[in-house]
Amino acid sequence: MRRIFRLVLGALAMAVVALISALVTMRFAIHGGEVQVPNLAGLTMQEARSLSASHGLNMTVENNFYSTVVPPGRVLSQSPAAGALVRREWHVRVTQSLGPQKVSIPSVVGQNERDAALAIRHQGLDLGTVARLPGRGSVADIVLAQTPPPNAAGIDRPRVSVLLSEVSAPSPAAFVMPDLTGMNYSLATLTVTDAGLHVISVQPLQSAIPAVTSPSSGAAPIAPMASSALPDTVVAQSPSAGHRVVAGDAVRLTIAR
């Protein structure tokens, strides 16, 4: 009995040791791949890149800003911040300082998009957001406004955004629906087509009203009433005469047979 007890106790001890070893190994596996982000502020791009690589990190220049404090070509800010714990091969994004603003913002209002972009880049600036305003001007892609304005000082980014004109498609001509009733079907169709409309359905009109029986018992049925409209003549239309229509609208006709 004691022998069995010692065997069970030994097996439990080995299981506990194995579990502890697994937990320690897992902890090292998780935290062993973590590194602390170094402080890159104020370093040159080459220094920041080398320091990041020595910590097993990648560095990416994400933005460029003007600064009166940090010399040009050095790190102005970074993300994640210095001291943060990240996994190896993590990308550290930095903003590069351009130093104080020394370029003049050109005036591109009134220029087309291509010429405006060339003028902006000629000054060492970047073309920022390009937006369009429909229904302004008779020519498309003309600069209506820009940000920042010409010769602006104290800007933070070397970027000029522009607002371009966009010519809207002309609205279809509207007119009053003509009266087609009484016209021959062929003439009515020609009139509709010339107006830029199109006939989508033609319905025949019953030529007579069905016979009905007199209320009096045994009375002869009342003879049907024939239609007075000539065959192939328009007796009804939709839209009706006088309604507002535009080119491309559909027309339904009712024709006498």
C-alpha positions as CSV (number, residue, x, y, z in Angstrom):
1,M,0.0,0.0,0.0
2,R,2.8,2.4,0.9
3,R,4.5,1.5,-2.4
4,I,1.4,2.5,-4.4
5,F,1.1,5.7,-2.4
6,R,4.7,6.7,-3.1
7,L,4.2,6.0,-6.8
8,V,1.1,8.2,-6.9
9,L,2.8,11.0,-4.9
10,G,5.8,10.8,-7.3
11,A,3.5,11.1,-10.4
12,L,1.8,14.1,-8.9
13,A,5.1,15.8,-8.2
14,M,6.3,15.2,-11.7
15,A,3.0,16.6,-13.1
16,V,3.4,19.8,-11.0
17,V,7.0,20.2,-12.1
18,A,5.9,19.8,-15.8
19,L,3.1,22.3,-15.3
20,I,5.4,24.9,-13.8
21,S,8.0,24.4,-16.5
22,A,5.3,24.9,-19.2
23,L,4.1,28.1,-17.5
24,V,7.7,29.5,-17.3
25,T,8.3,28.6,-20.9
26,M,5.1,30.3,-22.0
27,R,6.0,33.4,-20.0
28,F,9.4,33.6,-21.7
29,A,7.9,33.0,-25.1
30,I,5.4,35.8,-24.6
31,H,7.5,38.4,-22.9
32,G,10.8,37.3,-24.4
33,G,9.6,38.8,-27.8
34,E,8.8,42.2,-26.2
35,V,11.1,45.2,-26.4
36,Q,11.0,48.7,-25.0
37,V,10.7,51.5,-27.5
38,P,13.7,53.8,-27.4
39,N,13.5,57.6,-27.3
40,L,14.0,58.8,-30.8
41,A,13.1,62.5,-30.3
42,G,15.8,64.9,-31.6
43,L,17.8,62.2,-33.4
44,T,18.6,62.4,-37.1
45,M,16.8,60.0,-39.4
46,Q,19.8,57.7,-39.7
47,E,20.5,57.7,-35.9
48,A,16.8,56.9,-35.2
49,R,16.7,54.2,-37.8
50,S,19.9,52.6,-36.4
51,L,18.7,52.8,-32.8
52,S,15.3,51.3,-33.8
53,A,17.0,48.4,-35.6
54,S,19.3,47.7,-32.6
55,H,16.1,47.1,-30.6
56,G,14.6,44.8,-33.2
57,L,12.2,47.5,-34.4
58,N,11.3,49.0,-37.8
59,M,11.1,52.8,-38.3
60,T,8.8,54.6,-40.7
61,V,8.7,58.3,-41.5
62,E,4.9,59.0,-41.5
63,N,4.7,62.9,-41.6
64,N,6.7,66.0,-42.1
65,F,6.0,69.1,-40.1
66,Y,7.6,72.5,-39.8
67,S,9.2,73.3,-36.4
68,T,10.9,76.3,-34.9
69,V,12.4,74.2,-32.1
70,V,13.7,70.9,-33.7
71,P,16.3,71.3,-36.5
72,P,15.4,70.0,-39.9
73,G,16.0,66.3,-40.6
74,R,15.5,65.2,-37.0
75,V,12.7,63.3,-35.2
76,L,9.9,65.7,-34.1
77,S,7.6,63.0,-32.5
78,Q,7.1,59.3,-32.5
79,S,4.4,56.6,-32.0
80,P,4.4,54.5,-29.8
81,A,6.0,56.7,-27.2
82,A,9.4,56.1,-25.7
83,G,9.3,53.4,-23.0
84,A,6.3,51.5,-24.4
85,L,6.5,47.7,-24.6
86,V,5.9,46.3,-28.1
87,R,6.7,43.1,-30.0
88,R,9.8,42.8,-32.0
89,E,9.6,43.9,-35.7
90,W,7.0,46.5,-34.6
91,H,6.8,49.6,-36.8
92,V,7.7,52.9,-34.9
93,R,6.2,55.8,-36.8
94,V,8.0,59.1,-36.6
95,T,7.4,62.7,-37.7
96,Q,10.3,64.4,-39.3
97,S,11.0,68.1,-38.6
98,L,11.5,70.4,-41.6
99,G,12.7,73.2,-39.4
100,P,11.2,76.7,-39.7
101,Q,9.0,77.5,-42.7
102,K,11.1,78.9,-45.5
103,V,9.0,78.3,-48.6
104,S,6.4,80.7,-50.0
105,I,2.9,79.3,-50.6
106,P,2.1,79.9,-54.3
107,S,-1.2,81.2,-55.6
108,V,-2.9,78.5,-57.7
109,V,-6.5,79.8,-57.7
110,G,-7.7,79.9,-61.3
111,Q,-5.3,77.3,-62.6
112,N,-6.2,73.9,-63.8
113,E,-5.5,70.9,-61.6
114,R,-2.3,69.8,-63.5
115,D,-0.7,73.3,-63.5
116,A,-1.6,73.8,-59.9
117,A,0.0,70.5,-58.9
118,L,3.2,71.4,-60.8
119,A,3.3,74.9,-59.2
120,I,2.9,73.4,-55.7
121,R,5.6,70.7,-56.2
122,H,7.9,73.2,-57.7
123,Q,8.0,75.0,-54.4
124,G,8.9,71.7,-52.6
125,L,5.4,71.4,-51.2
126,D,3.0,68.4,-51.4
127,L,-0.5,68.4,-53.0
128,G,-2.9,67.7,-50.1
129,T,-6.6,67.0,-50.3
130,V,-8.3,67.5,-53.6
131,A,-12.0,68.3,-53.3
132,R,-14.6,69.2,-56.0
133,L,-17.6,71.5,-55.9
134,P,-20.3,70.6,-58.4
135,G,-22.1,73.2,-60.4
136,R,-19.4,75.9,-60.2
137,G,-18.1,77.3,-63.4
138,S,-18.3,76.2,-67.0
139,V,-14.9,74.4,-67.0
140,A,-14.1,71.5,-64.9
141,D,-10.9,71.0,-62.7
142,I,-10.2,74.7,-62.1
143,V,-8.9,75.7,-58.7
144,L,-11.6,77.7,-56.9
145,A,-9.9,77.9,-53.5
146,Q,-6.8,76.7,-51.7
147,T,-5.6,76.0,-48.1
148,P,-3.3,77.5,-46.9
149,P,-3.8,80.8,-48.8
150,P,-1.0,82.3,-50.9
151,N,2.0,83.6,-49.0
152,A,0.7,82.2,-45.7
153,A,3.1,82.1,-42.8
154,G,3.2,79.9,-39.7
155,I,1.8,76.8,-41.4
156,D,2.6,73.4,-39.9
157,R,2.7,71.1,-42.9
158,P,4.3,71.5,-46.4
159,R,0.9,70.7,-48.0
160,V,-1.5,72.7,-50.1
161,S,-5.1,71.4,-50.5
162,V,-7.3,72.7,-53.3
163,L,-11.0,72.9,-54.2
164,L,-11.7,72.3,-57.9
165,S,-14.7,73.1,-60.0
166,E,-16.9,70.4,-61.3
167,V,-19.4,70.9,-64.2
168,S,-22.8,69.3,-63.4
169,A,-24.7,67.5,-66.1
170,P,-27.4,69.7,-67.6
171,S,-30.9,69.1,-66.4
172,P,-33.3,67.6,-69.0
173,A,-35.5,70.2,-70.6
174,A,-39.0,70.3,-69.1
175,F,-42.2,71.2,-71.0
176,V,-46.0,70.8,-70.8
177,M,-47.5,67.5,-72.0
178,P,-49.4,68.1,-75.2
179,D,-53.0,66.9,-75.7
180,L,-52.9,63.8,-77.8
181,T,-56.6,62.8,-77.6
182,G,-58.4,62.8,-80.9
183,M,-55.1,62.2,-82.8
184,N,-54.4,59.2,-85.0
185,Y,-52.2,56.7,-83.3
186,S,-49.3,57.2,-85.8
187,L,-49.4,61.0,-85.5
188,A,-49.6,60.8,-81.7
189,T,-46.6,58.5,-81.6
190,L,-44.6,60.9,-83.8
191,T,-45.5,63.8,-81.6
192,V,-44.4,61.9,-78.5
193,T,-41.1,60.9,-80.1
194,D,-40.3,64.4,-81.4
195,A,-40.8,65.7,-77.8
196,G,-38.1,63.3,-76.5
197,L,-40.7,61.1,-74.8
198,H,-41.5,57.4,-75.6
199,V,-44.6,55.3,-75.7
200,I,-44.4,52.3,-73.3
201,S,-47.9,50.8,-73.6
202,V,-50.9,51.1,-75.9
203,Q,-54.3,49.8,-74.5
204,P,-57.3,49.2,-76.7
205,L,-60.6,50.9,-75.7
206,Q,-63.7,48.7,-75.7
207,S,-65.6,49.6,-78.8
208,A,-69.0,49.1,-77.1
209,I,-70.6,48.9,-73.8
210,P,-71.9,45.3,-73.1
211,A,-75.6,44.7,-73.4
212,V,-77.6,44.7,-70.1
213,T,-81.0,43.2,-69.3
214,S,-84.0,45.4,-68.3
215,P,-85.1,45.1,-64.8
216,S,-88.6,44.1,-66.0
217,S,-88.9,40.3,-66.3
218,G,-88.9,39.0,-69.8
219,A,-87.9,42.4,-71.3
220,A,-85.5,42.4,-74.3
221,P,-81.9,43.3,-73.6
222,I,-80.8,46.9,-74.2
223,A,-78.6,47.2,-77.3
224,P,-75.0,48.1,-76.7
225,M,-73.7,51.6,-77.3
226,A,-71.0,51.9,-79.9
227,S,-68.0,54.1,-79.3
228,S,-68.1,57.3,-81.3
229,A,-64.2,57.5,-81.6
230,L,-62.7,56.6,-84.9
231,P,-60.5,53.4,-85.0
232,D,-56.8,53.9,-84.1
233,T,-57.6,57.2,-82.5
234,V,-56.2,58.3,-79.1
235,V,-59.0,58.5,-76.5
236,A,-56.9,58.8,-73.3
237,Q,-53.3,59.4,-72.3
238,S,-51.0,59.4,-69.3
239,P,-49.6,61.8,-68.3
240,S,-52.6,63.9,-69.1
241,A,-52.4,67.1,-71.1
242,G,-50.9,70.1,-69.2
243,H,-48.7,68.0,-66.9
244,R,-45.0,68.8,-66.6
245,V,-42.8,66.3,-68.3
246,V,-39.1,66.0,-69.2
247,A,-37.3,64.3,-72.0
248,G,-37.2,60.5,-71.5
249,D,-40.5,60.3,-69.6
250,A,-42.9,57.4,-70.5
251,V,-46.3,57.9,-72.1
252,R,-49.3,55.5,-72.0
253,L,-52.0,55.7,-74.6
254,T,-55.5,54.3,-74.9
255,I,-56.6,53.7,-78.5
256,A,-60.0,53.2,-80.0
257,R,-60.4,49.9,-81.9
